[in-house]
Amino acid sequence: MKRILIIAAVVLIVGAVVYRLSSVKKHIEEKKKVKEEVNFTVAVNVVPAQLLLSESNLDLVGTVVANQIIDVKAVVQGNVTSINFELGDHVSKGEVLVHIDSRIRQLALANSETSLSNAEINLDRYKNLYEGGAATKAQYDQYKLSYESAKIQLDQAKKELGNATVVSPITGYITEKKIEVGTYLNVGNSIATVVDVSKLKVQVNIPEREVYSLKLGDEVNIGATVYPGVVFKGKITFISFNGDDAHNYPVEISIVNQTKNPLKSGTYVDIMFNQKSKKASLQIPREALVGSIKAAQVYVVETDNKAHLRDVLIGNDGGKYLEVLKGLKEGDLVVTSGQINLKDNSTVTIIKQ
């Protein structure tokens, strides 16, 4: 009997301890739940996305190309008998570059001149005979045709002989020399490359969102790291109507090369488009940005008092404010402080707007 009483007492004590522990655990969990519920609401500051006026400065990097690059080619066959240039020489338009063996062409010219002289004598004789009734019109027409053919052959012989003397088609610098004296040239063989850098073109690709603000004739300032502080003046001479897959449009700018600070073809330059016209664009404070500009996100507080994480596309970086091209509309409330405690769909309390 005594043993039964002891067991009963132990059972009661254990039950009391279990009950107490259960009550304590329940109390702790309820307290934790209340604390979590209190902490679930995050205090944030917000501002509306708004249209602001800002100055758009378009600065890009382009490449200088020569105004003209001519590959001088042979138009007649023959051995090179003399060369009047060296690599790097400055040559003028019409200046003789090369002589090609012309002895056979000189003989051909002499033969053509003799043939024309004979054709002219025969034509005059048969003209008189025809007018005197001693020759038919068909005979006269035949000698007239022979005379015209001889004239054409003489013109061709003169052209062939002239083509044996190769001249520079433009004023510029010799950048490639592809022959030596004695080289045998076929029609189409390259002789030299002449580059005109008195005027230059700067080629650059302009993003779609910027190209529509440019127009032909716009003045452009150009700088080069090889000439610190020197500014080249240029004008837009070409804006392509066809963009690439990335929506960039080729643009060309014409500049006059400077004698004191000459630029070379292929040089990288900094282009300043002087875009100072004001335009309104949707903007947000920089502190609203979550992540980098290339992978930009912001928290937007909606009518459900929750912060929703959105992807946005950033345009111009104005320093304090960022242009938003996609992802927001005017009036959307973006979080500017408290983002560190937020996750997508967090409930928030707005402290300052």
TAVEN-V793641 format. One record per helix or strand of 2 or more residues. SS is the DSSP state (~ for helix, > for strand). FROM is the first residue (numbers start at 0). LEN is the number of residues. Records with the same first field share a line. If there is no record, write none. Layout:
# TAVEN-V793641
SS = FROM-LEN ; FROM-LEN
This chain:
# TAVEN-V793641
~ = 1-39 ; 102-29 ; 136-27 ; 207-4 ; 285-3 ; 338-3
> = 41-7 ; 49-6 ; 58-15 ; 77-6 ; 89-2 ; 95-5 ; 164-3 ; 171-6 ; 183-2 ; 189-18 ; 218-6 ; 226-17 ; 247-9 ; 267-5 ; 277-8 ; 296-5 ; 305-6 ; 312-5 ; 320-6 ; 332-5 ; 345-7
